[in-house]
Amino acid sequence: MQKSGKILNPQEQSLSLIHRNAAAIDIGSRHHYVAVPAERCAQAVQNFGCLTPDLHRMAQWLQSCEISSVAMEATGVYWIPVAQMLEEYGLEVLLVDARNVRSVAGRKSDVLDCQWLQELHSYGLLQGAFRPQLAMQPLRTYWRQRGTLVQECAKQLNRMQKALEQMNLQLHKVLSDISGVTGMRIIRAIVAGERDPQTLAKMRHSGVKSSAETVAQALTGNYRGDHLFTLEQALESYDFLHQQIRACDARIQDCMQQFQAHPASESPTPPPKPKKTSRRKNQPHFDLRQELHRILGVDLTRIDGIDTLTAQTVITEQGYDMSKFPTEKHFTSHLGLCPNNRITGGKVKRRRTRRVQSRAATALRVAAQSLHHSKSALGAYLRRMKARLGPAKAITATARKLAVLIYRLLKYGQNYVDLGQENYELRYRLQRQKSLAKQAQSLGYKLVPLEAQGGVS
């Protein structure tokens, strides 16, 4: 510990103290600057290192100063070990967005930053960032790691396709997906030493639309040794990544089994949606849908556009305890899926949504985009919003509706029932008729249906 820099002079404040036992930390990669109230210690600002013994000394010093709540800027991943250490000592940790505390100019040093944070926190002017329940954090780590592995698999597939293209093996021209049964069977045979196009073409699955002759012609190329080496290494990396995904799935399953079953999940799991879809690649190697229903007590996959992967992403990122969000508006605002109205001079200058880095919001946007050809009520809503607002805003609006449905299912335990496209369009038509009738009445007119006039000539 060492004394650092210039200390702010205490000033009289008209605001009342909310957190008298408040401290603040300016997080850094090598050093953490901690500020406590001036009357608690002669050296109110102290500097600690980032090593574990230093973090223990920091927590012990805060306890000796009778600190109960600590605010810190959420910077990168440097805050994670600090927050975990302080929580082990029984201190309340408040993560603060750095953009919300940089309104005052001239506070650019680490010492002044931590003092400014401590002052704001003591007067209750800071709002902590959302953090899911402690039991959900390991599951979130495993699920994020699994997503990273899936992305790496996609990179290896691109490398395999590039090597095939350089050898003029146009496999992707005759197959819709080279990572399917036929594609991987042919690639493994090529790596094993097979070069005869006719022999490779016989490995095609019966469901492939291209004929064996077309596949053989696509596999006639220049088998160069350097490109074959690249293909072999990409295939080995692809197989290794899938082994890691299996190991990650085992950890995810073990972690999910530790959650208690929801009381409502004692009833049988509702049947899957009637629409038959083929099994998506990179699905978990266990019944994820059943585990989610056991924990949540509701089946989120009944919502059109929400599959097990999307539901798992939302749950791991946001948790399943919706009591942290008072209303569905708070939930959608946290995800950045609602308009952010900027009002000045009594006029709305800007309505664009906030820029939020949320994996859950991204997953909901992808789910909303998949509803374009759906015959459900949500699909009809997406198409109507697209015609009115454009594709980007329509996807965001539909993603918000999906978030609201998830919020209601998790908070109230309701079962989702799709109204259907026809029912939705009928309700929308009746709503428009009611609006037009009201507008016509305000202008001194009355709407009369065409049937009442005997039709038109």
LOBATI-803996 format. One record per residue (C-alpha): residue number from 1; residue in one letter; x, y, z. Coordinates in nm, 4 decimals. Layout:
<atoms>
> NUM_A_X_Y_Z
...
</atoms>
This chain:
<atoms>
> 1_M_0.0000_0.0000_0.0000
> 2_Q_0.1226_0.3468_-0.0759
> 3_K_-0.0125_0.6962_-0.0663
> 4_S_-0.0905_0.8214_-0.4135
> 5_G_-0.1543_1.1568_-0.5715
> 6_K_-0.3661_1.4510_-0.4783
> 7_I_-0.6695_1.4103_-0.2495
> 8_L_-0.9930_1.5964_-0.3149
> 9_N_-1.0890_1.8531_-0.0526
> 10_P_-1.4170_1.7632_0.1199
> 11_Q_-1.7010_1.9919_0.0220
> 12_E_-2.0347_2.0562_0.1825
> 13_Q_-2.3118_1.8807_0.0012
> 14_S_-2.6799_1.9519_0.0107
> 15_L_-2.7670_1.5909_-0.0715
> 16_S_-2.8311_1.3453_0.2093
> 17_L_-2.6062_1.0440_0.2541
> 18_I_-2.7648_0.7173_0.1462
> 19_H_-2.4716_0.4784_0.1915
> 20_R_-2.2575_0.5915_0.4820
> 21_N_-2.0406_0.2802_0.4672
> 22_A_-1.9620_0.3147_0.0976
> 23_A_-1.6294_0.2765_-0.0788
> 24_A_-1.5216_0.2815_-0.4425
> 25_I_-1.2503_0.1158_-0.6507
> 26_D_-1.0941_0.2302_-0.9753
> 27_I_-1.0105_-0.1006_-1.1453
> 28_G_-0.6894_-0.1376_-1.3416
> 29_S_-0.4889_-0.4176_-1.4990
> 30_R_-0.2017_-0.3878_-1.2472
> 31_H_-0.3220_-0.1597_-0.9668
> 32_H_-0.6550_-0.0885_-0.7985
> 33_Y_-0.7162_0.2468_-0.6304
> 34_V_-0.9578_0.2276_-0.3369
> 35_A_-1.1298_0.5253_-0.1714
> 36_V_-1.3187_0.5241_0.1599
> 37_P_-1.4826_0.8113_0.3527
> 38_A_-1.2221_1.0570_0.4813
> 39_E_-1.3202_1.0086_0.8476
> 40_R_-1.2687_0.6313_0.8348
> 41_C_-0.8939_0.6380_0.7770
> 42_A_-0.6119_0.8901_0.7791
> 43_Q_-0.5130_0.7633_0.4349
> 44_A_-0.8497_0.7606_0.2633
> 45_V_-0.7147_0.6531_-0.0788
> 46_Q_-0.4846_0.3555_-0.1046
> 47_N_-0.3318_0.1604_-0.3878
> 48_F_-0.3376_-0.2225_-0.4042
> 49_G_-0.1876_-0.4625_-0.6533
> 50_C_-0.3743_-0.7181_-0.8599
> 51_L_-0.2276_-1.0314_-0.6988
> 52_T_-0.4414_-1.2481_-0.4734
> 53_P_-0.2577_-1.1523_-0.1487
> 54_D_-0.3102_-0.7874_-0.2424
> 55_L_-0.6820_-0.8478_-0.2886
> 56_H_-0.6989_-1.0093_0.0551
> 57_R_-0.5317_-0.7046_0.2084
> 58_M_-0.7749_-0.4796_0.0230
> 59_A_-1.0780_-0.6653_0.1588
> 60_Q_-0.9357_-0.6704_0.5126
> 61_W_-0.8650_-0.2976_0.4988
> 62_L_-1.2192_-0.2283_0.3818
> 63_Q_-1.3549_-0.4359_0.6687
> 64_S_-1.1371_-0.2464_0.9161
> 65_C_-1.2897_0.0766_0.7803
> 66_E_-1.6391_-0.0674_0.8423
> 67_I_-1.7271_-0.0651_0.4726
> 68_S_-2.0336_-0.2624_0.3666
> 69_S_-2.0853_-0.1568_0.0022
> 70_V_-1.8277_-0.1073_-0.2727
> 71_A_-1.8765_0.0476_-0.6178
> 72_M_-1.6397_-0.0207_-0.9060
> 73_E_-1.6259_0.0446_-1.2756
> 74_A_-1.6935_-0.2657_-1.4831
> 75_T_-1.3792_-0.2570_-1.6994
> 76_G_-1.3088_-0.5625_-1.9165
> 77_V_-1.2601_-0.8736_-1.7031
> 78_Y_-1.0285_-0.7130_-1.4476
> 79_W_-1.3164_-0.6586_-1.2057
> 80_I_-1.4149_-1.0266_-1.1800
> 81_P_-1.1480_-1.1493_-0.9328
> 82_V_-1.1883_-0.8313_-0.7274
> 83_A_-1.5652_-0.8724_-0.7060
> 84_Q_-1.5379_-1.2403_-0.6161
> 85_M_-1.2871_-1.1674_-0.3398
> 86_L_-1.4936_-0.8877_-0.1888
> 87_E_-1.8104_-1.0976_-0.1973
> 88_E_-1.6296_-1.3758_-0.0132
> 89_Y_-1.5636_-1.1247_0.2642
> 90_G_-1.9338_-1.0379_0.2788
> 91_L_-1.9178_-0.6991_0.1038
> 92_E_-2.1811_-0.5768_-0.1388
> 93_V_-2.0345_-0.5142_-0.4832
> 94_L_-2.1905_-0.2647_-0.7236
> 95_L_-2.0746_-0.2670_-1.0862
> 96_V_-2.1062_0.0710_-1.2549
> 97_D_-2.0976_0.1612_-1.6223
> 98_A_-1.8075_0.3992_-1.6811
> 99_R_-2.0178_0.6084_-1.9209
> 100_N_-2.2500_0.7067_-1.6353
> 101_V_-1.9788_0.8631_-1.4181
> 102_R_-1.7812_1.0681_-1.6696
> 103_S_-2.0038_1.3727_-1.6753
> 104_V_-1.7650_1.5968_-1.4807
> 105_A_-1.4560_1.7219_-1.6609
> 106_G_-1.1136_1.7247_-1.5036
> 107_R_-1.1413_1.3937_-1.3147
> 108_K_-0.8921_1.1973_-1.5188
> 109_S_-0.6498_1.0438_-1.2658
> 110_D_-0.7042_0.7134_-1.0892
> 111_V_-0.7096_0.8793_-0.7473
> 112_L_-0.9724_1.1340_-0.8453
> 113_D_-1.1771_0.8682_-1.0253
> 114_C_-1.2082_0.6443_-0.7216
> 115_Q_-1.2934_0.9415_-0.4986
> 116_W_-1.5572_1.0580_-0.7429
> 117_L_-1.7082_0.7094_-0.7509
> 118_Q_-1.7099_0.6943_-0.3712
> 119_E_-1.8832_1.0304_-0.3460
> 120_L_-2.1496_0.9372_-0.5998
> 121_H_-2.2075_0.6002_-0.4364
> 122_S_-2.2420_0.7494_-0.0889
> 123_Y_-2.5251_0.9731_-0.2132
> 124_G_-2.6997_0.6880_-0.3940
> 125_L_-2.6398_0.8311_-0.7410
> 126_L_-2.5013_0.5117_-0.8943
> 127_Q_-2.7015_0.2272_-1.0420
> 128_G_-2.5450_-0.1150_-1.0411
> 129_A_-2.5246_-0.3324_-1.3493
> 130_F_-2.7319_-0.6488_-1.3721
> 131_R_-2.5670_-0.9709_-1.2612
> 132_P_-2.7460_-1.3078_-1.2699
> 133_Q_-2.7742_-1.5189_-0.9593
> 134_L_-2.4522_-1.6777_-0.8360
> 135_A_-2.5605_-2.0322_-0.9247
> 136_M_-2.6171_-1.9255_-1.2872
> 137_Q_-2.2697_-1.7818_-1.3428
> 138_P_-2.0848_-2.1172_-1.3909
> 139_L_-2.3515_-2.2289_-1.6373
> 140_R_-2.3143_-1.9026_-1.8253
> 141_T_-1.9376_-1.9543_-1.8471
> 142_Y_-1.9784_-2.3065_-1.9855
> 143_W_-2.2403_-2.1942_-2.2372
> 144_R_-2.0272_-1.9033_-2.3594
> 145_Q_-1.7310_-2.1383_-2.3966
> 146_R_-1.9481_-2.3731_-2.5987
> 147_G_-2.0508_-2.0873_-2.8261
> 148_T_-1.6839_-2.0010_-2.8815
> 149_L_-1.6086_-2.3614_-2.9763
> 150_V_-1.8955_-2.3653_-3.2262
> 151_Q_-1.7593_-2.0496_-3.3870
> 152_E_-1.4146_-2.2088_-3.4108
> 153_C_-1.5717_-2.5119_-3.5824
> 154_A_-1.7205_-2.2778_-3.8419
> 155_K_-1.3743_-2.1317_-3.9047
> 156_Q_-1.2289_-2.4761_-3.9653
> 157_L_-1.5094_-2.5534_-4.2114
> 158_N_-1.4209_-2.2364_-4.4007
> 159_R_-1.0578_-2.3502_-4.4158
> 160_M_-1.1630_-2.6898_-4.5494
> 161_Q_-1.3793_-2.5284_-4.8150
> 162_K_-1.0939_-2.2962_-4.9132
> 163_A_-0.8539_-2.5909_-4.9517
> 164_L_-1.1078_-2.7755_-5.1667
> 165_E_-1.1622_-2.4655_-5.3796
> 166_Q_-0.7881_-2.4276_-5.4373
> 167_M_-0.7760_-2.7881_-5.5620
> 168_N_-1.0814_-2.7125_-5.7807
> 169_L_-1.2883_-2.9658_-5.5926
> 170_Q_-1.6286_-2.7973_-5.6170
> 171_L_-1.7908_-3.0017_-5.3433
> 172_H_-1.9870_-2.7060_-5.2081
> 173_K_-2.1437_-2.6565_-5.5534
> 174_V_-2.3157_-2.9960_-5.5500
> 175_L_-2.3892_-3.0186_-5.1769
> 176_S_-2.5891_-2.7691_-4.9739
> 177_D_-2.3590_-2.8186_-4.6733
> 178_I_-2.0138_-2.9758_-4.6751
> 179_S_-2.0429_-3.0449_-4.3017
> 180_G_-2.3320_-3.2843_-4.3619
> 181_V_-2.3161_-3.6635_-4.3793
> 182_T_-2.2080_-3.6789_-4.7436
> 183_G_-1.9658_-3.3892_-4.7254
> 184_M_-1.7760_-3.5107_-4.4192
> 185_R_-1.7701_-3.8671_-4.5540
> 186_I_-1.6084_-3.7496_-4.8778
> 187_I_-1.3630_-3.5149_-4.7042
> 188_R_-1.2487_-3.7901_-4.4684
> 189_A_-1.1994_-4.0233_-4.7640
> 190_I_-0.9900_-3.7627_-4.9467
> 191_V_-0.7721_-3.7115_-4.6393
> 192_A_-0.7370_-4.0909_-4.6084
> 193_G_-0.5936_-4.1050_-4.9632
> 194_E_-0.8883_-4.1709_-5.1941
> 195_R_-0.8585_-3.9854_-5.5274
> 196_D_-1.0992_-4.1644_-5.7632
> 197_P_-1.3959_-3.9306_-5.8315
> 198_Q_-1.6293_-4.2224_-5.9069
> 199_T_-1.5481_-4.3912_-5.5762
> 200_L_-1.5984_-4.0658_-5.3897
> 201_A_-1.9279_-4.0024_-5.5673
> 202_K_-2.0642_-4.3377_-5.4481
> 203_M_-2.0416_-4.2065_-5.0913
> 204_R_-2.3257_-3.9638_-5.1523
> 205_H_-2.6345_-3.9969_-4.9373
> 206_S_-2.9588_-4.1021_-5.0998
> 207_G_-3.1124_-3.7653_-5.0126
> 208_V_-2.8582_-3.5649_-5.2150
> 209_K_-3.0274_-3.4017_-5.5139
> 210_S_-2.7163_-3.3960_-5.7323
> 211_S_-2.6558_-3.7128_-5.9318
> 212_A_-2.3531_-3.9360_-5.8832
> 213_E_-2.2164_-3.8242_-6.2198
> 214_T_-2.2406_-3.4571_-6.1217
> 215_V_-2.0708_-3.5230_-5.7889
> 216_A_-1.7915_-3.7147_-5.9646
> 217_Q_-1.7311_-3.4275_-6.2032
> 218_A_-1.7180_-3.1821_-5.9111
> 219_L_-1.4563_-3.4007_-5.7394
> 220_T_-1.2236_-3.4078_-6.0408
> 221_G_-0.9426_-3.1688_-5.9582
> 222_N_-0.5757_-3.1158_-5.8796
> 223_Y_-0.4889_-3.2936_-5.5543
> 224_R_-0.1841_-3.0921_-5.4508
> 225_G_0.0070_-3.1969_-5.1448
> 226_D_0.0155_-2.8567_-4.9751
> 227_H_-0.3592_-2.8087_-5.0009
> 228_L_-0.4211_-3.1651_-4.8838
> 229_F_-0.2062_-3.0933_-4.5801
> 230_T_-0.4140_-2.7841_-4.5037
> 231_L_-0.7330_-2.9862_-4.5450
> 232_E_-0.6036_-3.2593_-4.3149
> 233_Q_-0.5094_-3.0188_-4.0379
> 234_A_-0.8404_-2.8348_-4.0631
> 235_L_-1.0261_-3.1673_-4.0347
> 236_E_-0.8217_-3.2681_-3.7302
> 237_S_-0.8947_-2.9332_-3.5655
> 238_Y_-1.2630_-2.9728_-3.6492
> 239_D_-1.2772_-3.3164_-3.4850
> 240_F_-1.0851_-3.1930_-3.1811
> 241_L_-1.3223_-2.8996_-3.1349
> 242_H_-1.6196_-3.1349_-3.1450
> 243_Q_-1.4587_-3.3422_-2.8719
> 244_Q_-1.4281_-3.0279_-2.6642
> 245_I_-1.7935_-2.9460_-2.7325
> 246_R_-1.8905_-3.2894_-2.6011
> 247_A_-1.6865_-3.2304_-2.2862
> 248_C_-1.8472_-2.8888_-2.2481
> 249_D_-2.1925_-3.0430_-2.2884
> 250_A_-2.1150_-3.2863_-2.0069
> 251_R_-2.0220_-2.9963_-1.7790
> 252_I_-2.3376_-2.8071_-1.8774
> 253_Q_-2.5545_-3.1094_-1.8038
> 254_D_-2.3933_-3.1633_-1.4633
> 255_C_-2.4342_-2.7946_-1.3806
> 256_M_-2.8010_-2.7905_-1.4811
> 257_Q_-2.8777_-3.0998_-1.2751
> 258_Q_-2.7747_-2.9089_-0.9632
> 259_F_-3.0677_-2.6681_-1.0044
> 260_Q_-3.3817_-2.7552_-0.8155
> 261_A_-3.6872_-2.8525_-1.0137
> 262_H_-3.9634_-2.5965_-1.0432
> 263_P_-4.2849_-2.6997_-0.8662
> 264_A_-4.4824_-2.6631_-1.1861
> 265_S_-4.2464_-2.8998_-1.3686
> 266_E_-4.3907_-3.2042_-1.1911
> 267_S_-4.6503_-3.2287_-1.4678
> 268_P_-4.5490_-3.3980_-1.7933
> 269_T_-4.3511_-3.1905_-2.0374
> 270_P_-4.5768_-3.0448_-2.3081
> 271_P_-4.5318_-3.2050_-2.6487
> 272_P_-4.3067_-3.0329_-2.9003
> 273_K_-4.4422_-2.7945_-3.1579
> 274_P_-4.6250_-2.9687_-3.4417
> 275_K_-4.3938_-2.8267_-3.7050
> 276_K_-4.1321_-3.0887_-3.7919
> 277_T_-3.7814_-2.9579_-3.8247
> 278_S_-3.4599_-3.1473_-3.8821
> 279_R_-3.2127_-3.1645_-3.6000
> 280_R_-2.9857_-2.8630_-3.6109
> 281_K_-2.6139_-2.9124_-3.6072
> 282_N_-2.4189_-2.8377_-3.2904
> 283_Q_-2.7149_-2.9326_-3.0714
> 284_P_-2.6177_-3.0373_-2.7163
> 285_H_-2.5568_-3.4063_-2.6618
> 286_F_-2.8335_-3.4338_-2.4026
> 287_D_-3.2010_-3.3407_-2.3769
> 288_L_-3.1593_-2.9689_-2.3126
> 289_R_-3.5296_-2.8975_-2.3623
> 290_Q_-3.6265_-3.1397_-2.0870
> 291_E_-3.3740_-2.9878_-1.8461
> 292_L_-3.4955_-2.6364_-1.9182
> 293_H_-3.8552_-2.7368_-1.8558
> 294_R_-3.7599_-2.9065_-1.5293
> 295_I_-3.5830_-2.5936_-1.4019
> 296_L_-3.8209_-2.3294_-1.5344
> 297_G_-4.1531_-2.5078_-1.5079
> 298_V_-4.2567_-2.3721_-1.8489
> 299_D_-4.1661_-2.4623_-2.2051
> 300_L_-4.0109_-2.1597_-2.3751
> 301_T_-3.9736_-2.3492_-2.7019
> 302_R_-4.3517_-2.3278_-2.7496
> 303_I_-4.2955_-1.9657_-2.8485
> 304_D_-4.2561_-1.9467_-3.2254
> 305_G_-3.8966_-1.8763_-3.3210
> 306_I_-3.7548_-1.9811_-2.9824
> 307_D_-3.5610_-2.3062_-2.9928
> 308_T_-3.3646_-2.4732_-2.7152
> 309_L_-3.0393_-2.2949_-2.8012
> 310_T_-3.2049_-1.9531_-2.7945
> 311_A_-3.3870_-2.0301_-2.4696
> 312_Q_-3.0643_-2.1505_-2.3095
> 313_T_-2.8808_-1.8355_-2.4192
> 314_V_-3.1456_-1.6077_-2.2704
> 315_I_-3.1587_-1.8028_-1.9432
> 316_T_-2.7810_-1.8178_-1.8968
> 317_E_-2.7398_-1.4480_-1.9695
> 318_Q_-3.0439_-1.3091_-1.7851
> 319_G_-3.1246_-1.5827_-1.5350
> 320_Y_-3.4723_-1.7154_-1.4670
> 321_D_-3.5517_-1.4964_-1.1661
> 322_M_-3.7537_-1.2135_-1.3179
> 323_S_-3.8067_-1.0438_-0.9801
> 324_K_-3.4980_-0.8337_-1.0539
> 325_F_-3.6979_-0.6638_-1.3300
> 326_P_-4.0122_-0.4941_-1.1903
> 327_T_-4.1919_-0.4916_-1.5245
> 328_E_-4.1486_-0.6245_-1.8730
> 329_K_-4.0482_-0.2729_-1.9794
> 330_H_-3.7492_-0.2865_-1.7460
> 331_F_-3.6553_-0.6236_-1.8935
> 332_T_-3.6715_-0.5106_-2.2567
> 333_S_-3.4927_-0.1849_-2.1716
> 334_H_-3.2073_-0.3805_-2.0143
> 335_L_-3.1789_-0.5852_-2.3339
> 336_G_-3.1760_-0.2686_-2.5459
> 337_L_-3.4829_-0.3746_-2.7450
> 338_C_-3.7051_-0.0712_-2.6792
> 339_P_-3.6875_0.2888_-2.8081
> 340_N_-3.4567_0.5204_-2.6184
> 341_N_-3.6421_0.8507_-2.6455
> 342_R_-3.4197_1.1577_-2.6237
> 343_I_-3.6517_1.4501_-2.5439
> 344_T_-3.5332_1.8088_-2.5433
> 345_G_-3.7404_2.1230_-2.5717
> 346_G_-4.0557_1.9114_-2.5489
> 347_K_-3.9686_1.7269_-2.8708
> 348_V_-3.8381_1.3759_-2.9272
> 349_K_-3.5056_1.4203_-3.1064
> 350_R_-3.4056_1.0561_-3.1198
> 351_R_-3.5744_0.7196_-3.0709
> 352_R_-3.3017_0.4712_-3.1586
> 353_T_-3.2415_0.1842_-2.9188
> 354_R_-2.9460_0.1931_-2.6847
> 355_R_-2.6264_0.0250_-2.7959
> 356_V_-2.6139_-0.2763_-2.5677
> 357_Q_-2.3690_-0.5655_-2.5952
> 358_S_-2.6080_-0.8449_-2.5011
> 359_R_-2.5845_-1.2030_-2.6220
> 360_A_-2.9463_-1.2557_-2.5198
> 361_A_-3.0642_-0.9633_-2.7344
> 362_T_-2.8631_-1.0927_-3.0305
> 363_A_-3.0169_-1.4383_-2.9927
> 364_L_-3.3669_-1.2882_-2.9806
> 365_R_-3.2999_-1.0840_-3.2953
> 366_V_-3.1878_-1.3996_-3.4778
> 367_A_-3.5002_-1.5774_-3.3542
> 368_A_-3.7165_-1.2883_-3.4759
> 369_Q_-3.5538_-1.2972_-3.8181
> 370_S_-3.6402_-1.6666_-3.8530
> 371_L_-4.0133_-1.5839_-3.8313
> 372_H_-4.0266_-1.4203_-4.1750
> 373_H_-4.2066_-1.7149_-4.3394
> 374_S_-4.3865_-1.8348_-4.0270
> 375_K_-4.7657_-1.8769_-4.0386
> 376_S_-4.7943_-1.7842_-3.6721
> 377_A_-4.9185_-1.4598_-3.5184
> 378_L_-4.5593_-1.3531_-3.4527
> 379_G_-4.4736_-1.4127_-3.8164
> 380_A_-4.7653_-1.1952_-3.9260
> 381_Y_-4.6530_-0.9261_-3.6814
> 382_L_-4.2985_-0.9318_-3.8226
> 383_R_-4.4206_-0.8958_-4.1798
> 384_R_-4.6552_-0.6103_-4.0888
> 385_M_-4.3761_-0.4272_-3.9039
> 386_K_-4.1383_-0.4873_-4.1950
> 387_A_-4.3807_-0.3273_-4.4408
> 388_R_-4.4294_-0.0341_-4.2065
> 389_L_-4.0853_0.0286_-4.0519
> 390_G_-3.8339_-0.1635_-4.2604
> 391_P_-3.6431_-0.4862_-4.1918
> 392_A_-3.4090_-0.3663_-3.9138
> 393_K_-3.6736_-0.2017_-3.6968
> 394_A_-3.9166_-0.4859_-3.7601
> 395_I_-3.6664_-0.7415_-3.6315
> 396_T_-3.6014_-0.5332_-3.3205
> 397_A_-3.9735_-0.4877_-3.2556
> 398_T_-4.0367_-0.8612_-3.2932
> 399_A_-3.7389_-0.9414_-3.0706
> 400_R_-3.8911_-0.7167_-2.8060
> 401_K_-4.2208_-0.9054_-2.8320
> 402_L_-4.0322_-1.2338_-2.7877
> 403_A_-3.8581_-1.0913_-2.4797
> 404_V_-4.1946_-0.9865_-2.3333
> 405_L_-4.3360_-1.3356_-2.3872
> 406_I_-4.0344_-1.4943_-2.2176
> 407_Y_-4.0668_-1.2517_-1.9271
> 408_R_-4.4340_-1.3350_-1.8770
> 409_L_-4.3785_-1.7090_-1.8967
> 410_L_-4.0954_-1.6999_-1.6434
> 411_K_-4.2625_-1.4587_-1.4011
> 412_Y_-4.6227_-1.5758_-1.4082
> 413_G_-4.5815_-1.9363_-1.5216
> 414_Q_-4.8188_-1.8905_-1.8122
> 415_N_-4.8325_-2.1311_-2.1050
> 416_Y_-4.7908_-1.9764_-2.4479
> 417_V_-5.0663_-2.0425_-2.6996
> 418_D_-5.0216_-1.9260_-3.0581
> 419_L_-5.3272_-1.7426_-3.1916
> 420_G_-5.2326_-1.8158_-3.5509
> 421_Q_-5.1849_-1.5890_-3.8490
> 422_E_-5.5541_-1.5679_-3.9415
> 423_N_-5.6632_-1.4767_-3.5893
> 424_Y_-5.3935_-1.2099_-3.5669
> 425_E_-5.4884_-1.0555_-3.9011
> 426_L_-5.8583_-1.0578_-3.8012
> 427_R_-5.7859_-0.8781_-3.4746
> 428_Y_-5.5675_-0.6258_-3.6569
> 429_R_-5.8439_-0.5632_-3.9151
> 430_L_-6.1018_-0.5048_-3.6402
> 431_Q_-5.8635_-0.2702_-3.4648
> 432_R_-5.8159_-0.0673_-3.7834
> 433_Q_-6.1924_-0.0518_-3.8423
> 434_K_-6.2464_0.0757_-3.4893
> 435_S_-5.9749_0.3384_-3.5355
> 436_L_-6.1143_0.4546_-3.8710
> 437_A_-6.4684_0.4712_-3.7327
> 438_K_-6.3505_0.6858_-3.4451
> 439_Q_-6.1583_0.9150_-3.6801
> 440_A_-6.4574_0.9474_-3.9143
> 441_Q_-6.6864_1.0305_-3.6229
> 442_S_-6.4530_1.3063_-3.5115
> 443_L_-6.4860_1.4571_-3.8627
> 444_G_-6.8642_1.4298_-3.8651
> 445_Y_-6.8934_1.1168_-4.0793
> 446_K_-6.9988_0.7588_-4.0219
> 447_L_-6.8472_0.4444_-4.1680
> 448_V_-7.0955_0.2103_-4.3320
> 449_P_-6.9937_-0.1425_-4.4431
> 450_L_-7.0287_-0.2227_-4.8143
> 451_E_-7.2729_-0.5051_-4.7349
> 452_A_-7.5127_-0.2522_-4.5776
> 453_Q_-7.5164_-0.0542_-4.9049
> 454_G_-7.5974_-0.3598_-5.1157
> 455_G_-7.2519_-0.3676_-5.2673
> 456_V_-7.0980_-0.1386_-5.5238
> 457_S_-7.1929_-0.1172_-5.8900
</atoms>
